[in-house]
Amino acid sequence: MVQLQRVAIAQTQISNRHIDLTAEQQHYLGRVLRLQAGDRFIVIDGSGHWWLAQLLVMLPAPPPQAEILEEISVQNQELAIEVRLGVSLPKTGFDEVVRYCTELGVSQIVPLISQRTVLKPSSQKVERWRRIIREAAEQSERQIIPTLLDPLPFEKALADGLGLNLTSTSQQYICVARGDLPHLYGCMSQSGGDAIAIFTGPEGGWTSAEVEMATACGFQAVSLGRRILRAVTAPVVALSCVSTIAEMKARSPDC
C-alpha cells in the first residue's frame, strides 16, 4: 500500500466518495505518472485521514475523476509536540526551508519580515511555497499538511507567539547566532510541554533590539552551535533538534 502514489486533497474535493481532482493533480497523475482508468493511488486530506482511491477515467477529464474505495489505517508519524516556526525570510533558498522543515515535522511556518529582511515575496511565491509543503507532506507520509501563513512583520508575530495558545508549559525560543547562550537542544531536553515556537533570523542576524523585544515577550535566546549558520540552514538545524528530542521522548518518556 505504501508504494502507491500519495496525493493531498482538500475535503471540498470529496463528494459522496467521489473525488474532483484539480488540473494540477490530473496532470501529475495522468501525464507524469501515466496512471490509467482503474489504477489506484492514495489520497490524504492533511488532517490525518488517508483513503485508497481509484481513477474512474483517463485523465484529463471532467469530474468526478476518481472514487474512494476505503479508508486506510496508518501509524501516526507526527511529532508529539506542535512546532510553529517563524523564519525571517532569506534572499534565496526558502523553497528548501519549507520542504526540509515539512519533512522534519513542523506544524506551521510563518515567513517573517524583520529589520534586515530583504525579500518581499509576491502572493504567487507564497502559493508556490504552499504547494511545495503539500508535495513534501505527501513524500514524507505526513498525517497533516503544515500550514504556511502569509508573511508577517516580526513585531506582530512576536506579539502572539505565532498564534500559539501559550500555556505555562509552552516553549518559546529565538535562535541567535552570537553570544554565550545555551543550546536549543539542551533547553528542550530539560523542558516539557506540547507546543513550541521558534524564531530563526535573517542574513546578518537579528538586531539587538529585536532580541530584546523577543526576550521581553517571554522568548528565550538560544544558540544552534558555535558555527555561524546561514539563514536557510538555521531553521533546518532547529527542526532537527526538535524532531530528535520529541521522538526520543516519545520512545522513552524518562529521557
N, C-alpha and C positions, 0 to 999 in steps of 0.2 A: 504494500500500500504506500509506503513512504517513497517508493521510486516514482510514483505518479507526480506530474507537474502540479504545483500549488498556485492558485490564483486568488488574490484578495479581492473581495467584492463588498459592496455596501448592502445593508439589509434591504434597502429600497429596490435592489435589483432582483429580489426574490418575490414571486407572487404565485401562490398555490403550487409551490415546489418547482415552478419553472423559473429559469434564470434569463434575464435580459443582459447580455454581455455588451460592454462598451465597444466602440470601434477599435480602440487600442487593444483591448483584450481579444477581440476577434482576430485582429492582425497577428497578435502574438501566437495564439493557439492555432490558427489556420495557416498563416504564411510562414511563421518562424518554426513552430514545432510540427507543422503539417499534420495536425490531428484531423481525423475524418469523422463523419457521422458514425455514432456507435462507440467511439473512443471515450475513455474515461479520464477524469482528472479530479483534483481536489480543490474545493473552494473553502476559503476561510473568511470570516466576517470581521476579524480584528477584535472581537470581544470574547474569544475563547471557543467559538464553535467551528467545527470542521465538518464538511459533508463530502461524500463521494458523489460526483456528478458525471453525467454522460451527455455528449453532444447529440443533438437531435437531427442536425442538418449539416451540410457542408458550409463552411464559412467563406466569405461573409454572407449574412442572411438576416432578414427581419426577425424581430423577437416573436416567440422565445427561441433561443438557440440551443439551450441545454436544460436538463432537468436534474433535480436532486434525487438520488437513489436511496441514500441512507445517511444518517449521522454517524460520524466516526468518533470513537472514544480514543483520546490521545493523552499521553502523560504530560502533566503540566511542566513546561520547561521555563516558566517565568521566574524571575528573582523574587525572593520573599520580601524584598524591600522596594518601595516605589521610588524611582530615581528621576528627579527632574533636573535637567542640565541646562544652564544658561551659558552660552558661548558668545563671547564678543567676536563679531564677525571678522574673519581674516580676509585679506585681499583676495586670495585664491584658496582652493582646496576644501571648501565647505562641503562639497559633494561627498568627499571621502569621510569627513567628520560624521555626517548624518548616517552614512552607510555603516561605518565601523561601530559607531555607538549603538545603532539599532541591533547589530549582531551581538553586542555585548550585554544587551538587556535594558537599555534606557526606556523610561516610560514616556517622557516628554522632553522635547528640545525647544529652547527659546533662543532665537538669534538676538543678541544684544547689541545695541548701539551705545558704545561707551565713548569717552572723550577722545581716544586715539583710534576709533574705528574709522576706516576709510571707505569701505564698501557700503553703498546704499542700494540694496537689491530691489529689482523690479518685482511686480506681482508674478510675472512669468517665471522668474528664477525661484521664487518661493514655492510655486506649484511644482517646479522640477524637483526641488528637494523633497517635497511630499511624495512624489512618485518614486524617488529613489528609496525612501523609507519603506514604502509598500513593497517594493521589489526585494529589499534586504530582509524584511519580515517574512516574506514568502520563502526566500532562500534558506534562512536560518531557522525555519519551523517555529516561529514565534506564535504564541496563542493570541497575543494582542498586536495591534499595529500602533506604534508610538505616535503621539500627536506632535505636530510642529506648529507652534504659534507664529503669528505674524511678528516681524521684528519689533522689539520693544526698547525704549530708552532704558539705560542702566538704572536710573533712579526709580522708574516705575516698576521694573521687575524686582528691584531690591525691596521696595515697599511692601509687596505682597508675597515675597519668598517664592516667586514663580507660580503663584496661585496655590501654593501648598497650604493645606489646612494644618497649620503648625500646632503641635502639642508639646508637652513638656519633654517628650522623648524624641521629637523630631531632630534631625541633624541638619545644620546649615554651614557650608564651608565656602570660602573664597580662596582659590589657589593663587599664590603669589610666588613670583619667580625668585626673588632675592630676600635675604634676611634669615635670621636664626629662628626658624619656625618648625613646629612639629610636623611630621609627615602625615599626610592624609590616611595612609594605611594604618598607622599606629593609633590615630584618633578614632577611626572607625572600629578598630579591633576592640577598643575599650568602651564603645558606646553601643546602645541598643536602639530600639525604635523601628518603625516600619515605613519610614519616609525620610528622604534625604534630598536636599537642594544643594547643588554645586555650581559655582561660577568659575569659568576659566577666562583668561584675559586675551587682549589683542596683541598684535605685533608691538613691541616696545613695553608691554606690560600695563597693568593698572597704574593710574596716578595715585600718589599718596592720599589725596583727598578721597578718591573712590574707595580705597581700602579702609580708610577711617569711617566713611559712610556705612560700609558693609558691616564693620565690627560694631558700630553703634546700633545697627539693626539686629544684632544677635548672631551675625555670621562669624565663624572662627577662621582666622587666617591660617592657612596650612601650606606646606611645601609638597611638591611632587618629586623631590630629589635634588641632588646637588648640581645637576647639569641644567642649563637653561634650555627649555624645550620650545619648539616652535608653537605658534598659536594653533596649528592644526594637529599637533602631537599631544598637547596637554589634555584635551578632552578625552582622547582615547586612553591615555595613561590613567586618568582619573577613573574612567569607567572600568578599566581593567582591575583597579584596586577594589572598587565597589563590588564588581562581579565576583572576584575571587573570595572576598571576605563573606559576602552573602551566601555563596554556595558552600563554603567551609562551615559556616554556622548552621546552615540547613542540614548538613550531614552530621555535624556534631555540635549540638546546641551549647555545650560547655566550653567550646573554643573561645 
